Amino acid sequence: MIHGSFPFFRLAYRYGMYIVAAWGAVYIRRGLKRRREAIAQSWPSVEGIVLSGVVTAIPKTSHFHATLQYTYFLDEYRVGKYVHEFSNEPDADDFVRQLKDKRVQIRYKQSNPNKSVLEQSIVEQHYLPTPHLN
């Protein structure tokens, strides 16, 4: 083996581990989101409205988070958030634009009404991806 190739393999291993860890974090986050939504299936629901949204770049990736903030009323106004990942910024911006001011069903935990979930299936009813021409 060539003596100068060791730094290359060391770097490849190190960055390969970073990539594996990043993808692992993405899959764990997606799994937790699915689990929260499955648990919330038995919770009561109330009408809410999407107040706003913001798009942020995910550090060290080319992906973006679109975070929606919604409100619902149960004895008082309460606020929650919904986060969705996109592979490009125009799609994330379009998602926020389409959902802002939409009335949506929010599931809330009866024993703790501040805990809420906006289900992906509800979001999909209001969001129609638009094609972007290059």
C-alpha positions as CSV (number, residue, x, y, z in Angstrom):
1,M,0.0,0.0,0.0
2,I,1.2,3.5,-0.8
3,H,2.3,5.4,2.3
4,G,0.5,8.6,1.3
5,S,-2.9,6.9,1.0
6,F,-3.5,6.6,4.8
7,P,-4.7,10.2,5.3
8,F,-7.2,9.7,2.4
9,F,-8.7,6.6,4.1
10,R,-8.8,8.3,7.5
11,L,-10.6,11.2,6.0
12,A,-13.0,9.0,4.0
13,Y,-13.8,7.0,7.2
14,R,-14.3,10.1,9.3
15,Y,-16.6,11.8,6.8
16,G,-18.4,8.5,6.0
17,M,-19.2,8.2,9.7
18,Y,-20.6,11.8,9.7
19,I,-22.8,11.0,6.7
20,V,-24.1,7.8,8.4
21,A,-24.8,9.6,11.6
22,A,-26.7,12.4,9.8
23,W,-28.8,9.9,7.9
24,G,-29.4,8.0,11.1
25,A,-30.7,11.2,12.8
26,V,-33.0,11.9,9.9
27,Y,-34.5,8.4,10.1
28,I,-34.9,8.6,13.9
29,R,-36.6,12.0,13.6
30,R,-39.0,10.7,10.9
31,G,-39.8,7.6,13.0
32,L,-40.5,9.7,16.1
33,K,-42.8,11.9,14.0
34,R,-44.7,8.8,12.7
35,R,-44.9,7.5,16.3
36,R,-46.3,10.8,17.7
37,E,-49.0,10.8,14.9
38,A,-49.9,7.2,15.6
39,I,-50.3,7.9,19.3
40,A,-52.4,11.0,18.6
41,Q,-54.9,9.0,16.5
42,S,-56.9,8.4,19.8
43,W,-56.8,12.0,20.8
44,P,-59.8,14.4,20.3
45,S,-59.5,17.0,17.6
46,V,-60.4,20.7,17.3
47,E,-60.2,23.1,14.4
48,G,-57.1,25.3,14.2
49,I,-55.6,27.7,11.8
50,V,-52.0,27.9,10.4
51,L,-50.7,31.3,11.5
52,S,-47.3,31.4,9.8
53,G,-44.4,29.4,8.5
54,V,-40.7,29.8,8.1
55,V,-38.2,28.0,5.9
56,T,-34.7,27.3,7.3
57,A,-31.7,25.5,5.8
58,I,-30.7,22.3,7.6
59,P,-27.0,22.7,8.6
60,K,-24.5,20.7,6.7
61,T,-27.1,19.4,4.2
62,S,-28.8,20.7,1.0
63,H,-32.2,20.3,2.6
64,F,-34.7,22.7,4.2
65,H,-37.2,22.6,7.1
66,A,-40.5,24.3,6.6
67,T,-41.9,25.0,10.1
68,L,-45.6,25.9,10.4
69,Q,-47.0,27.5,13.5
70,Y,-50.7,26.9,14.2
71,T,-53.1,27.9,16.9
72,Y,-56.3,26.3,18.3
73,F,-58.7,27.2,21.1
74,L,-59.4,25.0,24.1
75,D,-60.5,27.3,27.0
76,E,-57.7,29.6,25.8
77,Y,-55.6,29.9,22.6
78,R,-52.8,27.5,22.3
79,V,-50.0,27.2,19.8
80,G,-48.2,24.3,18.1
81,K,-45.8,23.6,15.3
82,Y,-45.4,21.2,12.4
83,V,-42.1,20.6,10.7
84,H,-41.6,19.1,7.2
85,E,-38.4,18.5,5.4
86,F,-37.8,19.4,1.7
87,S,-35.0,18.8,-0.7
88,N,-35.1,22.3,-2.1
89,E,-36.0,25.8,-0.9
90,P,-38.6,26.7,-3.6
91,D,-40.8,23.6,-2.6
92,A,-40.5,24.5,1.1
93,D,-41.5,28.2,0.4
94,D,-44.4,27.0,-1.7
95,F,-45.5,24.6,1.1
96,V,-45.5,27.5,3.6
97,R,-47.4,29.8,1.2
98,Q,-50.1,27.2,0.5
99,L,-50.8,26.3,4.1
100,K,-50.7,29.8,5.6
101,D,-54.2,30.8,6.9
102,K,-55.6,27.3,6.2
103,R,-58.1,25.9,8.7
104,V,-56.9,22.4,9.8
105,Q,-57.9,19.7,12.3
106,I,-55.5,19.6,15.3
107,R,-55.3,16.6,17.6
108,Y,-54.7,17.4,21.3
109,K,-54.0,15.4,24.4
110,Q,-57.0,15.6,26.7
111,S,-54.9,15.4,29.9
112,N,-52.5,18.1,28.5
113,P,-54.2,20.3,25.9
114,N,-50.9,22.2,25.2
115,K,-49.6,19.0,23.6
116,S,-50.9,18.8,20.0
117,V,-50.3,17.2,16.7
118,L,-51.0,18.4,13.1
119,E,-51.1,15.1,11.2
120,Q,-49.3,14.8,7.9
121,S,-52.5,13.4,6.3
122,I,-54.3,16.6,7.1
123,V,-51.5,18.7,5.7
124,E,-51.5,16.7,2.5
125,Q,-55.2,17.6,2.0
126,H,-54.2,21.3,1.8
127,Y,-50.9,21.0,-0.1
128,L,-50.6,20.5,-3.8
129,P,-46.9,20.5,-4.9
130,T,-46.4,22.8,-7.9
131,P,-43.8,21.9,-10.6
132,H,-40.8,24.2,-10.8
133,L,-39.3,24.7,-14.3
134,N,-35.6,24.9,-14.4
